[in-house]
Amino acid sequence: QKEVEQNSGPLSVPEGAIASLNCTYSDRGSQSFFWYRQYSGKSPELIMFIYSNGDKEDGRFTAQLNKASQYVSLLIRDSQPSDSATYLCAVKRRTALIFGKGTTLSVSS
Amino acid sequence: GAGVSQSPSNKVTEKGKDVELRCDPISGHTALYWYRQSLGQGLEFLIYFQGNSAPDKSGLPSDRFSAERTGGSVSTLTIQRTQQEDSAVYLCASSSPQGASADTEAFFGQGTRLTVV
């Protein structure tokens, strides 16, 4: 079982819709969870991090964490074409920051 | 500098040659990561340095790969006897952890694109 799993997509949504990105992780002791965005040919950049169970909102983005289910998600409201990118889920284990393979999101105008 | 700096930005090498990739982390950041990203793939963890602690080398794919971090700052990733499957973008990131249970953003460099011919 991979440490961090994501559906590779592509996930296609129309402009203005809600995009839902999901991630599961295997290490029950993980404490910190991150969502990064990576545009084609660019380096990853942080969107949000979450430590506690529940929801965390930042503008159009909401991260959701359920440690019992070992599940992290990212919701993007009012999706824009500029949101089209690969979204990487990352989990901090005791030492390293481990990434999933990413979900490609395509927002059509 | 203001961000994580990696050099060279591009490297073409012949199969069997050794290569060294350099990473200058953000000043004051004690944690440093190396990742490999093959075309269309996610980030594959290679190695993690944190302060003076022993590095986490669990992601290194073979003994041809090694890394060091001198003086708690600059890091060099060395690949010996390069193979074509080593072709990828090698990304370095640094962060400033603030305790056992907390963590902060990892900032990435622009990467080194390695092509083995």
Interface residues (C-beta under 8 A of the other chain):
Chain A: Q6 Q31 S32 F34 S43 P44 E45 L46 F49 Y51 L88 A90 K92 T95 A96 L97 I98 F99 G100 K101 G102
Chain B: Y33 Y35 Q41 G42 L43 F45 Y48 Q50 D56 S58 G59 L91 A93 S95 S101 A102 D103 E105 A106 F108 G109 Q110 G111
